[in-house]
Amino acid sequence: MSSPVNQVANLKGKLLICHGTSDDNVHFQNAVQLADKLIKACKQFDLMLYPGKKHGIRGQNARIHLFTKITNYFLENL
């Protein structure tokens, strides 16, 4: 599968990026690189960071926050 960083020109609509800063599967720097490319391409996006959370984003109400964020994003943007 090709990286979203290499597909920025093909992305459409408003985008939501949610990322745990301690993710050891998709490193935080990858989210920063994607955000940088999106800005350079004038693509609109929202970035939601979850400090200290790993790839699954769970614990301490983080999962509830994440699912609420995604649900609200769908309702507002689809």
BADRENMAR-487711 format. One record per atom (N, C-alpha, C, O): residue number from 1; x, y, z; atom name. Coordinates in steps of 0.1 Angstrom, whole numbers, padded with zeros to 4 digits. Layout:
[NUM [X Y Z] "CA"];
...
This chain:
[1 [0008 -0012 0000] "N"];
[1 [0000 0000 0000] "CA"];
[1 [0009 0012 0000] "C"];
[1 [0019 0013 0007] "O"];
[2 [0005 0022 -0008] "N"];
[2 [0013 0034 -0008] "CA"];
[2 [0010 0044 0003] "C"];
[2 [-0001 0044 0007] "O"];
[3 [0020 0051 0007] "N"];
[3 [0018 0060 0018] "CA"];
[3 [0009 0072 0014] "C"];
[3 [0010 0077 0003] "O"];
[4 [0001 0076 0024] "N"];
[4 [-0008 0088 0021] "CA"];
[4 [0001 0101 0018] "C"];
[4 [-0004 0110 0011] "O"];
[5 [0013 0101 0023] "N"];
[5 [0021 0113 0021] "CA"];
[5 [0024 0114 0006] "C"];
[5 [0025 0125 0001] "O"];
[6 [0024 0103 -0001] "N"];
[6 [0027 0103 -0016] "CA"];
[6 [0014 0105 -0024] "C"];
[6 [0015 0106 -0036] "O"];
[7 [0003 0105 -0017] "N"];
[7 [-0010 0106 -0024] "CA"];
[7 [-0018 0119 -0021] "C"];
[7 [-0030 0120 -0024] "O"];
[8 [-0011 0129 -0015] "N"];
[8 [-0017 0141 -0011] "CA"];
[8 [-0025 0148 -0023] "C"];
[8 [-0036 0153 -0021] "O"];
[9 [-0019 0148 -0035] "N"];
[9 [-0025 0155 -0046] "CA"];
[9 [-0039 0149 -0050] "C"];
[9 [-0047 0156 -0055] "O"];
[10 [-0040 0136 -0047] "N"];
[10 [-0053 0129 -0050] "CA"];
[10 [-0063 0129 -0039] "C"];
[10 [-0075 0125 -0041] "O"];
[11 [-0060 0135 -0027] "N"];
[11 [-0069 0135 -0016] "CA"];
[11 [-0080 0146 -0018] "C"];
[11 [-0076 0157 -0023] "O"];
[12 [-0092 0143 -0015] "N"];
[12 [-0103 0153 -0017] "CA"];
[12 [-0111 0155 -0004] "C"];
[12 [-0111 0146 0004] "O"];
[13 [-0117 0166 -0003] "N"];
[13 [-0126 0169 0008] "CA"];
[13 [-0117 0173 0020] "C"];
[13 [-0105 0174 0020] "O"];
[14 [-0124 0176 0031] "N"];
[14 [-0118 0179 0044] "CA"];
[14 [-0114 0167 0051] "C"];
[14 [-0121 0157 0052] "O"];
[15 [-0102 0167 0056] "N"];
[15 [-0096 0155 0062] "CA"];
[15 [-0094 0156 0077] "C"];
[15 [-0091 0167 0082] "O"];
[16 [-0095 0145 0084] "N"];
[16 [-0093 0144 0098] "CA"];
[16 [-0081 0134 0100] "C"];
[16 [-0082 0123 0096] "O"];
[17 [-0071 0139 0107] "N"];
[17 [-0060 0130 0111] "CA"];
[17 [-0060 0129 0126] "C"];
[17 [-0059 0140 0133] "O"];
[18 [-0061 0117 0131] "N"];
[18 [-0060 0115 0145] "CA"];
[18 [-0048 0106 0148] "C"];
[18 [-0046 0096 0141] "O"];
[19 [-0039 0110 0157] "N"];
[19 [-0027 0103 0159] "CA"];
[19 [-0023 0103 0174] "C"];
[19 [-0023 0114 0180] "O"];
[20 [-0019 0092 0178] "N"];
[20 [-0013 0090 0192] "CA"];
[20 [0002 0094 0191] "C"];
[20 [0009 0088 0182] "O"];
[21 [0007 0102 0200] "N"];
[21 [0021 0107 0199] "CA"];
[21 [0031 0096 0202] "C"];
[21 [0043 0097 0199] "O"];
[22 [0027 0085 0209] "N"];
[22 [0036 0074 0212] "CA"];
[22 [0033 0062 0203] "C"];
[22 [0037 0050 0207] "O"];
[23 [0027 0064 0192] "N"];
[23 [0024 0053 0183] "CA"];
[23 [0037 0047 0178] "C"];
[23 [0046 0054 0172] "O"];
[24 [0039 0034 0180] "N"];
[24 [0052 0028 0175] "CA"];
[24 [0050 0020 0162] "C"];
[24 [0059 0013 0157] "O"];
[25 [0038 0021 0156] "N"];
[25 [0035 0014 0144] "CA"];
[25 [0036 0025 0132] "C"];
[25 [0043 0023 0123] "O"];
[26 [0028 0036 0134] "N"];
[26 [0029 0047 0125] "CA"];
[26 [0035 0058 0133] "C"];
[26 [0028 0064 0142] "O"];
[27 [0047 0062 0131] "N"];
[27 [0054 0071 0140] "CA"];
[27 [0048 0085 0139] "C"];
[27 [0043 0089 0128] "O"];
[28 [0049 0093 0150] "N"];
[28 [0043 0106 0150] "CA"];
[28 [0049 0115 0139] "C"];
[28 [0042 0123 0133] "O"];
[29 [0062 0113 0136] "N"];
[29 [0068 0121 0125] "CA"];
[29 [0061 0119 0112] "C"];
[29 [0061 0128 0104] "O"];
[30 [0055 0107 0110] "N"];
[30 [0048 0105 0097] "CA"];
[30 [0035 0114 0096] "C"];
[30 [0032 0119 0086] "O"];
[31 [0029 0116 0108] "N"];
[31 [0017 0125 0108] "CA"];
[31 [0022 0139 0105] "C"];
[31 [0015 0147 0098] "O"];
[32 [0033 0143 0111] "N"];
[32 [0039 0156 0108] "CA"];
[32 [0042 0158 0094] "C"];
[32 [0039 0169 0088] "O"];
[33 [0048 0148 0087] "N"];
[33 [0051 0149 0073] "CA"];
[33 [0039 0150 0065] "C"];
[33 [0039 0158 0055] "O"];
[34 [0028 0142 0068] "N"];
[34 [0016 0143 0061] "CA"];
[34 [0010 0157 0062] "C"];
[34 [0005 0163 0052] "O"];
[35 [0010 0163 0074] "N"];
[35 [0004 0176 0077] "CA"];
[35 [0012 0186 0068] "C"];
[35 [0006 0195 0063] "O"];
[36 [0025 0185 0068] "N"];
[36 [0034 0194 0060] "CA"];
[36 [0030 0194 0046] "C"];
[36 [0029 0204 0039] "O"];
[37 [0029 0182 0040] "N"];
[37 [0025 0181 0026] "CA"];
[37 [0011 0186 0023] "C"];
[37 [0009 0192 0013] "O"];
[38 [0002 0184 0032] "N"];
[38 [-0012 0189 0030] "CA"];
[38 [-0012 0204 0030] "C"];
[38 [-0019 0210 0022] "O"];
[39 [-0004 0210 0039] "N"];
[39 [-0003 0225 0039] "CA"];
[39 [0003 0230 0026] "C"];
[39 [-0003 0240 0021] "O"];
[40 [0013 0224 0022] "N"];
[40 [0020 0228 0009] "CA"];
[40 [0010 0227 -0003] "C"];
[40 [0012 0234 -0012] "O"];
[41 [0001 0217 -0002] "N"];
[41 [-0008 0214 -0013] "CA"];
[41 [-0021 0222 -0011] "C"];
[41 [-0031 0221 -0019] "O"];
[42 [-0022 0231 -0001] "N"];
[42 [-0034 0238 0003] "CA"];
[42 [-0046 0230 0005] "C"];
[42 [-0057 0233 0001] "O"];
[43 [-0044 0218 0011] "N"];
[43 [-0055 0209 0014] "CA"];
[43 [-0060 0212 0028] "C"];
[43 [-0051 0213 0037] "O"];
[44 [-0073 0212 0030] "N"];
[44 [-0078 0215 0044] "CA"];
[44 [-0079 0202 0052] "C"];
[44 [-0082 0191 0047] "O"];
[45 [-0075 0203 0064] "N"];
[45 [-0075 0191 0073] "CA"];
[45 [-0075 0196 0088] "C"];
[45 [-0072 0207 0091] "O"];
[46 [-0079 0187 0096] "N"];
[46 [-0078 0189 0111] "CA"];
[46 [-0070 0178 0116] "C"];
[46 [-0070 0167 0112] "O"];
[47 [-0061 0182 0126] "N"];
[47 [-0052 0172 0132] "CA"];
[47 [-0055 0171 0147] "C"];
[47 [-0055 0181 0154] "O"];
[48 [-0059 0159 0152] "N"];
[48 [-0062 0157 0166] "CA"];
[48 [-0051 0148 0171] "C"];
[48 [-0049 0136 0167] "O"];
[49 [-0043 0153 0181] "N"];
[49 [-0033 0145 0187] "CA"];
[49 [-0037 0139 0200] "C"];
[49 [-0045 0146 0208] "O"];
[50 [-0032 0127 0203] "N"];
[50 [-0035 0121 0216] "CA"];
[50 [-0022 0118 0223] "C"];
[50 [-0015 0108 0220] "O"];
[51 [-0018 0127 0232] "N"];
[51 [-0005 0127 0239] "CA"];
[51 [-0003 0113 0246] "C"];
[51 [-0012 0109 0254] "O"];
[52 [0008 0107 0243] "N"];
[52 [0012 0095 0250] "CA"];
[52 [0004 0082 0246] "C"];
[52 [0006 0072 0252] "O"];
[53 [-0005 0084 0236] "N"];
[53 [-0013 0072 0232] "CA"];
[53 [-0006 0065 0220] "C"];
[53 [0001 0071 0212] "O"];
[54 [-0008 0052 0220] "N"];
[54 [-0002 0044 0210] "CA"];
[54 [-0012 0042 0198] "C"];
[54 [-0021 0049 0197] "O"];
[55 [-0009 0032 0190] "N"];
[55 [-0017 0030 0177] "CA"];
[55 [-0032 0028 0179] "C"];
[55 [-0039 0033 0171] "O"];
[56 [-0036 0022 0190] "N"];
[56 [-0050 0019 0192] "CA"];
[56 [-0058 0031 0198] "C"];
[56 [-0070 0030 0199] "O"];
[57 [-0051 0041 0203] "N"];
[57 [-0057 0052 0210] "CA"];
[57 [-0068 0048 0220] "C"];
[57 [-0080 0048 0217] "O"];
[58 [-0063 0043 0232] "N"];
[58 [-0073 0038 0242] "CA"];
[58 [-0069 0043 0256] "C"];
[58 [-0057 0047 0258] "O"];
[59 [-0078 0042 0265] "N"];
[59 [-0075 0045 0279] "CA"];
[59 [-0078 0060 0283] "C"];
[59 [-0077 0069 0274] "O"];
[60 [-0081 0062 0295] "N"];
[60 [-0083 0075 0301] "CA"];
[60 [-0093 0084 0293] "C"];
[60 [-0089 0095 0290] "O"];
[61 [-0104 0078 0289] "N"];
[61 [-0114 0085 0280] "CA"];
[61 [-0109 0088 0266] "C"];
[61 [-0117 0095 0259] "O"];
[62 [-0097 0084 0262] "N"];
[62 [-0092 0088 0249] "CA"];
[62 [-0101 0082 0238] "C"];
[62 [-0103 0088 0228] "O"];
[63 [-0105 0069 0240] "N"];
[63 [-0113 0062 0229] "CA"];
[63 [-0126 0069 0228] "C"];
[63 [-0131 0071 0216] "O"];
[64 [-0132 0073 0239] "N"];
[64 [-0145 0080 0238] "CA"];
[64 [-0144 0093 0231] "C"];
[64 [-0152 0097 0222] "O"];
[65 [-0133 0100 0234] "N"];
[65 [-0130 0113 0228] "CA"];
[65 [-0128 0111 0213] "C"];
[65 [-0133 0119 0205] "O"];
[66 [-0120 0101 0209] "N"];
[66 [-0117 0098 0195] "CA"];
[66 [-0130 0095 0188] "C"];
[66 [-0132 0101 0177] "O"];
[67 [-0138 0086 0193] "N"];
[67 [-0150 0082 0186] "CA"];
[67 [-0160 0094 0185] "C"];
[67 [-0167 0095 0174] "O"];
[68 [-0161 0102 0195] "N"];
[68 [-0169 0114 0194] "CA"];
[68 [-0164 0124 0184] "C"];
[68 [-0172 0129 0176] "O"];
[69 [-0151 0125 0183] "N"];
[69 [-0145 0134 0173] "CA"];
[69 [-0148 0129 0159] "C"];
[69 [-0152 0137 0151] "O"];
[70 [-0147 0116 0157] "N"];
[70 [-0149 0111 0144] "CA"];
[70 [-0164 0112 0140] "C"];
[70 [-0167 0116 0129] "O"];
[71 [-0173 0109 0149] "N"];
[71 [-0187 0110 0147] "CA"];
[71 [-0191 0124 0143] "C"];
[71 [-0198 0127 0134] "O"];
[72 [-0187 0134 0151] "N"];
[72 [-0190 0148 0149] "CA"];
[72 [-0184 0153 0136] "C"];
[72 [-0190 0161 0128] "O"];
[73 [-0172 0148 0132] "N"];
[73 [-0166 0152 0120] "CA"];
[73 [-0174 0147 0108] "C"];
[73 [-0176 0154 0098] "O"];
[74 [-0179 0135 0109] "N"];
[74 [-0188 0129 0098] "CA"];
[74 [-0200 0138 0097] "C"];
[74 [-0204 0141 0086] "O"];
[75 [-0207 0141 0108] "N"];
[75 [-0219 0148 0108] "CA"];
[75 [-0217 0162 0102] "C"];
[75 [-0226 0168 0095] "O"];
[76 [-0206 0168 0105] "N"];
[76 [-0203 0182 0100] "CA"];
[76 [-0198 0183 0086] "C"];
[76 [-0200 0193 0079] "O"];
[77 [-0192 0172 0081] "N"];
[77 [-0184 0173 0068] "CA"];
[77 [-0189 0164 0057] "C"];
[77 [-0184 0165 0046] "O"];
[78 [-0198 0155 0060] "N"];
[78 [-0203 0146 0050] "CA"];
[78 [-0217 0150 0045] "C"];
[78 [-0223 0143 0036] "O"];
